[in-house]
C-alpha cells in the first residue's frame, strides 16, 4: 500500500467507524466503546506510519502522500479537485489529532452515560473533520472540512455538556459560522483575482500560493480587505483577543472529550489558517498589519493570564490559560522572524498536548469529586497520587519548565520576537515592537503564577474534600485506562522538550516557504532589502528547493 492510499484511509476511516457505531449499537454500550477505540487506534496506526515515512529534512517537493483527482471533471470550468497531501505545516497537527482522539475516547469511557452510540459517532466524525483540515490542498475541500468540524462539536456540547450546554453550543456555532462565512468570501476573492491574471479558476492551495508569491494582489488595499475577511474566521477560531468570549463558556459546558478536542486541535485550525492563507498568500497586508496583530497577541497573553488568576473553577482557569497561550502562538507567527515562526508553530502542538491533557485531568477529577471549585479541594495528592503526578507534569509543560515541550516553543518565540524588535536594523516600528517584546515576557511569569497556585491549592496542603465525598472510604486513583490515555502525551512532553529539532526539521522548509514573501515585503517596506539576510536567504533557498510549496 502506498502512502497516498494510506492517507486516504486515515482520513476516511473515522467516517466508516461512525457508521459502524450505528451497526453495533444494538449490542450495548461496551460494544460501542470498543468499536470507537479500535477505529481511533487503527487511524492512529495509519497516521504514525505516514509520520515515520515523512522525510526527516522536510523536503517533500509538491507534497507527501499526495492524491490529486478532478472533482467536477476535466470539462468543468471550475478546477475544484480532491487534492490532499502532507507537508511540514500540517504534519504534527495531523498526528496530534489522531493521538488526542484516542485520549478522548478513553476519557469518555465512564463519563458518557446516555446516547453513547451517538456520542462516539460524533467523536469519530469530528476526528475525520480535523484530519481533513490539515491535509486538504484545495480551498473548497479545506473549507468543507473546516465547516464540518462545527457540526459534531455543536452536538457534543449541546447534548452531553453541563447546565448551560445549549446556550454554549449555540454561541459557539453562531460565532464561528459567522466568521467563517467571511473567510469563505475572502478565499473566493483570492481565486477570482488569480482568474483575472491567469484566466483559470484554480482552487489549488499550492498553485495559488506560488502564483501570489510571484505576483501579489494589487493594489495593496485589496490585500488588506481580503486579509480582514480571513481574519474574521481565523481570529474567532483561535480565538484571538477580543474575539474569545465564546471559548470559556464552551470549554466549561463541554464534556471532557469535547474540551480535549476543542483545546487540542480545533483552536489550532485558526492559527494554521493564518499561516496557510494570510501569511503565505497576502504578504504585503501581513507586513502592514504585523504591529496590529502583535498587539492583539500580546494583549491576549496578558488578559488571558490575569483573568485566569481570578478564576475559582479549575476548568475555567485552564480555558482562560488557552487564550493566553494561543497569544504566544500568534506572537511567534506574526513576528515574521524565522525563529519566532518556528516557535509559534511548535507551540501550536505543545499547547494541544499540555492543555488537552489538563482538560482530561480536570474531567477525571470531576468524576471523582463532582466539583471543580478550587476552594472545595485541597491535599488531594495523598488521595490520588497518580492523578497529581500527571497534573504536575502537564502543569510544568504548560508553564514552560526547561526540559519540557512548552519551554522549547516559548523560548523560540521570545528569542525571535526580541531579535525582530531589538536587533534587526533598520527596525520595524521599533518602539512598538520593543514594548510588545517586553510585555510578552510577563505572560511567562503570570502563567507560572496561576498554574502553580492552582496545583498548590488543590493537591497540596491540608486535605480538603466536598462534604458529600468525605464519607467515602476511598477515592479511586487513576486506573490503567486513564493512565494509558495520558501516557503518550506525557512522553511527547518530554520528547519535544529534549529533542525539539526532530520536530522542527520536518516543519521548517514549509514554514520558510510560507513566510518568505511576507518577510521580503516587510524588508521592502521598512528596510533596504539587505537586513535580516540571516532570515530571508535561508527561506529563499528552502522555497526554491521545494518548488514554492
C-alpha positions in Angstrom: 0.0 0.0 0.0 1.5 3.4 -1.0 1.4 6.5 1.2 -1.3 8.2 -0.8 -3.7 5.3 -0.2 -2.8 5.2 3.5 -3.6 8.9 3.8 -7.0 8.5 2.3 -7.7 5.6 4.7 -6.5 7.6 7.7 -8.9 10.5 6.8 -11.9 8.4 5.9 -11.6 5.5 8.4 -13.3 7.6 11.1 -16.3 8.2 8.8 -16.6 4.5 8.3 -16.2 4.0 12.0 -19.1 6.4 12.7 -21.3 4.3 10.5 -20.1 1.1 12.2 -21.1 2.6 15.5 -24.7 2.5 14.4 -24.4 -1.1 13.4 -23.0 -2.3 16.7 -25.2 0.0 18.9 -27.9 -2.7 19.5 -25.2 -4.9 21.1 -24.8 -2.5 24.0 -22.6 0.2 25.5 -19.4 -1.8 25.7 -19.6 -2.8 22.0 -19.9 0.9 21.1 -17.0 2.0 23.2 -14.7 -0.8 22.0 -15.6 -0.1 18.3 -14.8 3.6 18.7 -11.5 2.8 20.4 -10.5 0.2 17.8 -11.3 2.7 15.0 -9.2 5.5 16.6 -6.3 3.1 17.2 -6.3 1.9 13.6 -6.5 5.5 12.4 -3.6 6.4 14.7 -1.6 3.5 13.4 -2.1 4.8 9.8 -1.0 8.3 10.9 2.1 7.0 12.7 3.2 5.1 9.6 2.8 8.3 7.5 4.7 10.4 10.0 7.5 7.7 10.1 7.8 7.9 6.3 7.8 11.7 6.1 11.3 12.9 5.0 13.4 13.9 8.0 14.6 17.1 6.4 11.0 18.2 5.5 11.8 18.4 1.8 8.7 17.0 0.2 8.5 18.9 -3.2 4.9 19.2 -4.2 3.8 17.2 -1.1 3.9 13.9 0.6 1.3 11.1 0.2 -0.5 13.3 -2.4 -3.8 12.4 -4.0 -4.9 14.8 -6.7 -8.1 13.9 -8.5 -10.5 16.0 -10.6 -13.7 16.5 -8.6 -16.1 18.1 -11.2 -14.5 16.6 -14.2 -12.0 17.9 -16.8 -14.7 19.5 -18.8 -15.8 21.8 -16.0 -14.7 25.4 -15.9 -14.1 25.1 -12.1 -10.9 23.3 -11.4 -12.1 22.0 -8.0 -10.1 18.9 -7.0 -10.0 16.2 -4.4 -6.4 17.2 -3.5 -4.9 16.0 -0.2 -1.3 15.7 1.0 1.0 16.3 3.9 3.7 18.9 4.3 5.6 20.2 7.3 3.0 22.8 8.1 0.2 20.4 8.9 2.2 17.2 9.7 2.3 17.5 13.5 -1.2 18.8 14.0 -2.4 15.9 11.8 -0.6 13.5 14.1 -1.8 15.2 17.2 -5.4 15.0 16.0 -5.1 11.2 15.9 -3.4 10.9 19.3 -5.9 13.2 21.1 -8.9 11.3 19.7 -7.7 8.1 21.3 -7.4 10.1 24.6 -10.9 11.5 24.1 -12.4 8.0 23.6 -10.7 6.7 26.7 -11.7 9.6 29.0 -15.3 9.3 27.8 -15.4 5.6 28.8 -17.4 6.1 32.0 -18.2 9.8 31.7 -20.8 9.4 28.9 -23.9 7.7 30.3 -26.6 8.5 27.8 -26.9 8.1 24.0 -23.4 6.5 23.9 -23.6 5.4 20.3 -24.4 8.9 19.1 -21.7 10.5 21.2 -18.9 8.2 19.9 -20.2 8.6 16.4 -19.9 12.4 16.8 -16.3 12.0 18.1 -15.3 9.9 15.1 -16.9 12.4 12.7 -15.1 15.2 14.5 -11.8 13.3 14.1 -12.4 12.9 10.3 -13.0 16.7 10.0 -9.9 17.6 12.0 -7.7 15.2 10.0 -9.1 16.5 6.7 -8.4 20.2 7.5 -4.7 19.6 7.9 -4.2 17.6 4.7 -6.6 19.5 2.3 -4.8 21.2 -0.5 -7.8 22.6 -2.3 -9.6 25.7 -1.0 -13.1 24.2 -1.4 -12.0 20.9 0.2 -10.4 22.8 3.1 -13.5 24.9 3.7 -15.7 21.8 3.7 -13.6 20.2 6.4 -13.3 23.5 8.2 -17.0 23.9 8.5 -17.7 20.2 9.0 -15.9 20.3 12.4 -18.5 22.7 13.7 -21.4 20.2 13.5 -20.1 17.3 15.7 -18.8 19.6 18.3 -22.1 21.5 18.4 -23.9 18.3 19.3 -21.2 17.2 21.7 -21.6 20.4 23.7 -25.3 20.7 23.3 -26.2 17.2 24.3 -23.5 16.0 26.7 -22.5 19.3 28.2 -23.3 20.9 31.6 -26.2 23.0 32.7 -25.8 25.8 30.1 -24.9 23.4 27.3 -27.4 24.6 24.8 -26.6 28.3 25.2 -22.9 27.5 24.9 -23.4 25.3 21.9 -25.4 27.9 20.0 -23.0 30.7 20.9 -20.0 28.6 19.7 -21.9 27.7 16.5 -23.1 31.3 15.6 -19.7 32.9 16.4 -17.7 30.5 14.3 -20.1 30.2 11.5 -20.5 34.0 11.1 -16.7 34.4 10.9 -16.1 31.5 8.6 -18.6 32.9 6.0 -16.5 36.0 5.7 -13.4 33.7 5.4 -15.1 31.8 2.6 -15.8 35.0 0.7 -12.2 36.1 1.1 -10.9 32.7 -0.2 -13.2 33.1 -3.2 -11.8 36.6 -3.7 -8.3 35.2 -3.9 -9.4 32.7 -6.5 -11.2 35.4 -8.6 -8.1 37.7 -8.5 -6.0 34.8 -9.8 -8.5 34.2 -12.5 -8.2 37.8 -13.7 -4.5 37.4 -14.1 -4.2 33.8 -15.3 -7.6 33.2 -16.9 -8.1 30.0 -14.9 -10.4 29.3 -11.9 -7.9 27.5 -9.8 -8.6 26.3 -6.2 -5.3 24.5 -5.6 -3.7 26.0 -2.5 0.0 25.3 -3.5 -0.7 26.7 -7.0 -2.4 29.8 -5.6 0.4 30.3 -3.1 3.1 30.2 -5.8 1.1 32.5 -8.1 0.5 35.1 -5.4 4.2 35.0 -4.3 5.3 35.7 -7.8 2.5 38.3 -8.5 0.9 39.6 -5.3 -2.7 41.0 -5.3 -2.6 44.7 -6.3 -3.4 47.3 -5.1 -2.5 46.5 -1.5 -5.8 47.8 -0.4 -7.5 44.7 -1.8 -5.0 42.6 0.1 -6.0 44.3 3.3 -9.7 43.7 2.7 -9.1 40.1 1.9 -6.8 39.8 4.9 -9.5 41.2 7.2 -12.1 38.8 5.8 -9.9 35.8 6.5 -9.1 37.3 9.9 -12.7 37.3 10.9 -13.0 33.5 10.7 -9.5 32.5 11.9 -9.4 35.0 14.8 -12.6 33.7 16.2 -11.4 30.1 15.7 -8.1 30.8 17.6 -9.7 32.7 19.4 -7.7 35.9 19.3 -8.4 38.6 21.9 -11.0 40.2 21.9 -12.9 37.5 19.9 -12.5 34.9 22.6 -15.8 35.4 24.6 -17.4 32.1 23.3 -14.4 30.0 24.4 -14.5 29.9 28.2 -18.2 29.1 28.2 -17.8 26.4 25.5 -15.0 24.8 27.5 -16.8 24.9 30.8 -20.0 23.5 29.4 -18.5 20.9 27.1 -18.0 17.3 28.1 -14.4 16.3 28.8 -13.8 14.8 25.4 -15.2 18.0 23.7 -12.8 20.2 25.7 -9.8 18.0 24.9 -10.5 18.2 21.2 -11.5 21.9 21.2 -8.4 22.9 23.1 -6.0 20.4 21.5 -7.0 20.6 17.8 -9.9 22.9 16.8 -8.4 26.1 18.1 -5.2 25.4 16.1 -7.2 25.4 12.9 -7.3 29.2 13.3 -3.5 29.6 13.7 -3.0 27.1 10.9 -5.3 29.1 8.6 -3.3 32.3 9.4 -0.1 30.7 8.2 -1.5 28.8 5.3 -3.5 31.8 3.8 -2.9 35.2 5.4 0.9 35.0 5.7 1.6 32.8 2.7 -0.9 34.4 0.2 -1.2 38.0 1.4 2.4 39.1 2.1 2.0 42.9 1.8 -1.1 43.0 4.0 0.7 40.8 6.5 3.7 43.1 6.6 1.5 46.2 7.0 -0.7 44.7 9.7 2.1 43.0 11.6 2.2 45.5 14.5 -1.6 45.3 15.0 -1.5 41.5 15.0 1.3 41.5 17.5 -0.6 43.9 19.8 -3.7 41.7 19.7 -1.4 38.7 20.5 0.3 40.3 23.5 -3.0 41.7 24.8 -4.4 38.2 24.7 -1.4 36.9 26.5 -1.8 39.3 29.4 -5.6 39.4 29.5 -5.9 35.6 29.5 -3.4 35.3 32.3 -4.9 37.9 34.5 -8.4 36.6 34.1 -7.1 33.0 34.8 -5.7 34.3 38.1 -9.1 35.4 39.2 -10.9 32.1 38.5 -12.3 29.8 41.2 -13.2 27.0 38.8 -10.3 24.8 37.6 -11.8 24.2 34.1 -12.5 27.9 33.6 -8.9 28.7 34.7 -7.5 26.3 32.1 -9.8 27.8 29.5 -8.5 31.3 30.0 -5.0 29.9 30.0 -5.7 28.9 26.4 -6.4 32.5 25.5 -3.0 33.4 26.9 -1.0 30.6 25.4 -2.5 31.0 21.9 -1.5 34.6 22.1 2.1 33.3 22.2 1.4 31.2 19.0 0.1 34.3 17.2 3.0 36.4 18.5 5.5 34.0 17.0 3.8 33.6 13.7 3.4 37.4 13.1 6.8 38.4 14.3 7.9 37.3 10.8 11.2 36.1 12.2 12.4 32.6 11.3 13.0 31.5 14.9 9.7 33.0 16.1 7.7 31.4 13.3 9.2 28.0 14.1 8.4 28.6 17.8 4.9 29.7 17.1 4.2 26.6 15.0 5.8 24.3 17.5 3.8 25.9 20.3 0.6 25.1 18.5 1.5 21.4 19.0 2.7 22.0 22.6 -0.4 23.7 23.6 -2.5 21.0 22.1 -0.6 18.4 24.2 -0.5 20.2 27.5 -3.9 21.9 27.5 -5.7 18.8 26.1 -4.2 16.7 28.9 -5.1 19.3 31.5 -8.7 19.3 30.4 -8.7 15.5 30.5 -7.3 15.6 34.1 -9.9 18.1 35.2 -12.6 15.8 33.8 -11.1 12.9 35.7 -11.0 15.0 38.9 -14.7 16.0 38.4 -15.7 12.3 38.0 -14.4 11.6 41.5 -15.3 14.8 43.4 -18.2 16.2 41.4 -16.8 19.7 41.7 -14.3 21.9 40.0 -14.3 24.6 42.7 -10.7 25.2 43.9 -11.9 26.3 47.3 -13.5 22.9 48.0 -10.4 20.9 47.2 -7.0 20.5 48.9 -4.3 18.0 49.7 -5.5 15.5 47.1 -2.0 14.3 46.2 -2.3 11.8 49.2 -5.6 10.5 47.9 -5.0 10.4 44.1 -1.2 10.4 43.7 -1.1 9.3 40.1 -3.6 12.0 39.1 -1.4 14.5 41.0 1.7 13.3 39.2 0.2 13.7 35.7 -1.2 17.1 36.8 2.3 18.3 37.8 3.8 17.0 34.5 1.3 18.9 32.3 1.4 22.0 34.5 5.1 22.2 34.2 4.7 21.7 30.5 2.2 24.5 30.3 4.3 27.0 32.2 7.4 26.2 30.1 9.7 24.4 32.5 13.1 23.9 30.8 13.5 20.3 29.5 9.8 20.1 28.6 8.0 21.0 25.4 6.5 24.3 26.5 9.9 25.8 27.1 11.2 24.9 23.6 8.3 26.7 21.9 8.1 29.8 24.2 11.9 30.2 24.1 12.0 30.3 20.3 9.0 32.7 20.2 10.6 35.1 22.7 14.1 35.0 21.2 12.7 35.6 17.7 10.4 38.4 18.8 13.3 40.1 20.7 15.5 39.7 17.6 12.9 41.3 15.4 12.3 44.2 17.9 15.8 45.0 19.1 18.5 43.7 16.8 17.1 43.9 13.2 18.2 47.2 11.6 16.6 49.4 10.4 14.0 48.4 13.0 10.3 47.9 12.0 8.1 50.1 14.3 10.9 49.9 16.9 9.1 51.5 19.8 6.0 49.3 19.5 7.8 46.1 18.9 10.2 46.6 21.8 7.3 47.3 24.1 5.5 44.2 22.8 8.5 42.0 23.3 8.9 43.1 26.9 5.2 42.8 27.7 5.2 39.3 26.2 7.6 38.1 28.9 5.1 39.0 31.6 2.9 36.2 30.4 5.5 33.6 31.4 5.5 34.9 34.9 1.7 35.2 35.2 1.3 31.7 33.6 3.5 30.1 36.3 1.7 32.1 39.0 -1.9 30.9 38.2 -1.0 27.3 37.3 1.2 26.7 40.3 -1.2 28.5 42.6 -4.0 26.1 41.4 -1.9 23.0 41.8 -0.7 24.0 45.3 -4.2 24.7 46.4 -5.8 21.6 45.0 -3.2 18.9 45.5 -1.0 20.0 48.5 -1.6 21.3 52.0 -4.3 20.1 54.4 -6.8 17.6 53.0 -10.0 19.3 51.9 -12.8 17.5 50.1 -16.5 18.2 49.5 -18.8 17.1 52.3 -20.6 14.6 50.1 -17.4 12.5 49.4 -15.9 12.6 52.9 -17.9 9.6 53.9 -16.5 7.5 51.1 -13.7 5.3 52.4 -11.6 5.5 49.3 -11.5 7.8 46.2 -10.0 5.7 43.4 -6.8 6.9 41.8 -6.2 6.8 38.0 -6.7 3.3 36.6 -4.9 1.7 33.6 -7.4 3.2 31.1 -7.0 6.8 32.3 -3.2 6.4 32.7 -3.0 4.9 29.1 -4.9 8.0 27.8 -2.4 10.3 29.3 0.9 8.4 29.0 1.5 9.1 25.2 1.0 12.8 25.9 3.5 12.8 28.8 6.0 11.1 26.5 5.6 13.8 23.9 6.0 16.5 26.5 9.5 15.1 27.4 10.4 14.2 23.8 9.7 17.6 22.3 11.4 19.2 25.3 14.6 17.3 24.9 14.7 16.9 21.1 12.8 19.8 19.5 15.0 19.6 16.5 13.4 16.3 15.5 10.1 18.2 15.1 11.4 21.5 13.8 13.4 19.9 10.9 10.3 18.4 9.4 8.4 21.7 9.5 11.0 24.3 8.7 11.1 24.1 4.9 7.3 24.5 4.7 7.4 27.4 7.2 10.1 29.2 5.3 8.3 28.9 2.0 5.0 30.2 3.6 6.7 33.2 5.3 9.4 34.2 2.8 7.1 36.5 0.8 5.8 38.3 3.8 9.3 38.7 5.2 10.5 40.1 1.9 7.6 42.5 1.8 8.5 43.7 5.3 12.1 44.3 4.2 10.9 46.2 1.1 8.6 48.5 3.1 10.8 49.2 6.1 14.4 48.4 5.0 16.8 48.4 2.1 16.3 44.7 1.4 19.7 43.7 3.0 18.8 43.5 6.7 17.8 40.2 8.1 19.7 38.3 5.5 20.0 35.6 8.1 16.2 35.3 7.9 15.4 35.9 4.3 18.2 34.0 2.4 17.7 30.6 4.1 13.9 30.9 3.4 14.5 31.7 -0.3 16.8 28.7 -0.6 14.3 26.4 1.0 11.5 27.8 -1.1 13.4 27.2 -4.3 14.3 23.7 -3.2 10.7 22.6 -2.6 9.2 24.3 -5.6 7.4 27.1 -3.8 5.0 24.8 -2.0 
